[in-house]
């Protein structure tokens, strides 16, 4: 007969060994998680540094038409009448009429007229540029290169990120180009996407979680399709949008039913509806998880007090699950804001200077503009592409911040 004391000591020893193994496994996984987080932080840091490196730096500026042959004193010392005379004398009549139609020269400020003379008459352009890190650590190399290639150029430090970049429209000249049209297009797209996808996604999630039993064949079929659609490549949604919204529903999406002339189905409305389809599975899945997390006792208490199923959903389930639903909305907005392939297929323009004015306008978006600039061979276009990425990140963070603050406010009230 075995000694009970010996058996007890063996069991304790075995438990200690199992505990030690579990602790070793836990420490390994903890180290793996820390390493993964570190890799993500390093990758994000490199991304931000590369963007900032292209956004600032030394540039070489040179006039295409030497100003000494046109004026004899600094341009800042010229009067408004002198500036207008220089513009009318050195530009073609058609160009002067175009500028006058945009805003009469006599009504422009002194600063605006100086900018016109610099850009239109002298055509001051950036002929070479240097990234920020090299501008800090090896500026002499850049000065030597510029002196050899552009002896008449002036070297100065330039920030490509400026207010004029936000307010200017697209241009073939990098230093005159801006993202105003693309920024407005992205805002229109996100607004249409949210207005269409949010109510549809939440309604579908409520139906699936509260009204349809998951063990029925209909519930299983719908749920399986939603899960599969969440993983479909975005370009497939672009092809779907092209077939349905651009071609099949062209009278509606082009505005012909409402008397709009000259438009086709490749409008901002078609793009917004396509992006709504793209993010709809994400919204539905996240809303389902948020609704599923609501304690069932809350529903039973509501029913016990005589509330109907809809009253229970509207007054108890939705307020409790809304923070989780908003979290899914943030993820959906982030994906929609950065998509490019569906927009190209449904008709986003790579070069457009006319701002969108309604649902039936032609459009572009910031990701399309970034793609367009990165394909250009000039280094300066890569600089403004980096600035556009910075604008896109600020826009995304701002929208997410608003949604997070709203979510936190709701959680405090709950």
C-alpha positions, 0 to 999 in steps of 0.5 A: 500500500502506497504512502499517502504522504508520498502520493500527496507530495508527488501530486504537488510536484506534478502541479508545480511542473504544470504551473511552471510550463504554463508560466513559460508558455505565457511568457513566450506569448507575452514576448511575442505580443510585445515583439509584434507591437514593437514591429507595428510601432517601428513600421508606423514611425518609418511611415511618418518619417518618410512622409515628413522627409518628403514634405519639407526640405531645401528647394532650388527656385528659378524664374523661367522668364528673368525678371530683370528683363521685365522690371527694374525694382523688387516686385513688392515695391510695384503698385497695383497699376504697375502689376496689372500693366505687367500682367496685360503686357506679358500674357496673351489676351485669352489668358488675361480674359480668363484671369479677369473672368475668374476675378477682375484684376482691378478687384484683386488685392496687392498680394494676389497680383504679386502671386499672379506676376510670380506664377504667370509672368515670371513663372517662378518654378522649383527646378530641384528639391532635396528631402528634409534629412539630407537638407539637415545633414548634407546641405552642401551637396545640394548647393553644389549640385544646384550651382552646377545645374542651375547657376541662376537659381535661389536656394531656400527651405520650403514647406510643401504643406501649406494653406494654399495646398488645401485651397488650390485645385489640381495643376500640372505645376507641382508648386501650384497644385492643391487638393481642394477638389479631391478633398471635397470629393472625399468628403462628399463620398464619405457623407453619402457612404455613411448616410446609406450604409449606417442605417442599412447596416444597423437595421440588418444587424437588428433583424439578424440578431433580434428577429431571425433565429440563427438555427434556421436555414434563412438565417444561416444563408444570410449570415454566411453571405455577409461573412463572405462579402466582408472578405471580397476584394474591393475591386469586385465592388467596383465592378458591381458598382459599374454594372448597377449604379453607373449603367443600369441606374444611369437615369437616376445616378446621372440626374437625368430623371431630375432634369440634369443635362450633360451628365452620365452615370459616372458621378459622385452618387454612383461612387458613394453608393458603391462605397456603401456596398463595400463597407456594408458587410463590415458595419453589419458584422460589427453591429451584430457583435455589439448587439450580441454583447447586450445582456439577455437579462436586460431584454427579459427585464424590459419584457417583464415590465410590459414593453414590446420587442421593438420598444425593448430594441429601441430603448434598451438594446440600441443605446447599450450597443451604440458604442460598439456600433460606432466602433465598427463605423470608425473602421468602415470609414477608415477603409472607405476613405482610403479605397482607390480601385472601386473609385477608378472603375466607377469613373473617378477622374485623375485630373479635374479642376472643377469642384463637386457641387452636388450628387451628380457632379464628376469627382475625384478623391484624395487617394486617386490624387495621390496615385496620380502624383506618385506616377509622375517622374518629377521629384516635386510631385512625390513631395506633394503626394506626401503632403496629400497623404498627410492631409488624408491622415489628418482627415481620417484622424479627425473623423475618428476623433469625432466618432470616438468622442461621441462614443465616449459621451454615450458610454458616460450617459449609459 
